C-alpha cells in the first residue's frame, strides 16, 4: 500500500500562463466511501472533479506529488 498523492491543479490561459493553482489532498478528490489512508498495491480509482471557478481557463496541468 502507498499513501495517496497530493494533486496540484493549475488552470492556464490561451498562452499557457498559470491563472489559478490549487493543491488537492486525498480528502478533496477521493469519492465518498473510498479508503483514504492508502491505495492498495496495483490499485486504481477513477476520479472526476467538478470545478466552479468563475474564471475563463483555456487549459490545465495536473501534477501528482508527495510532500
Secondary structure, DSSP 8 states (H G I E B T S, - for coil): -B---EEEEEEE-TT--EEEEEEE-HHHHS-TT--SS-B-TT-----------SS---EEEEEEE--
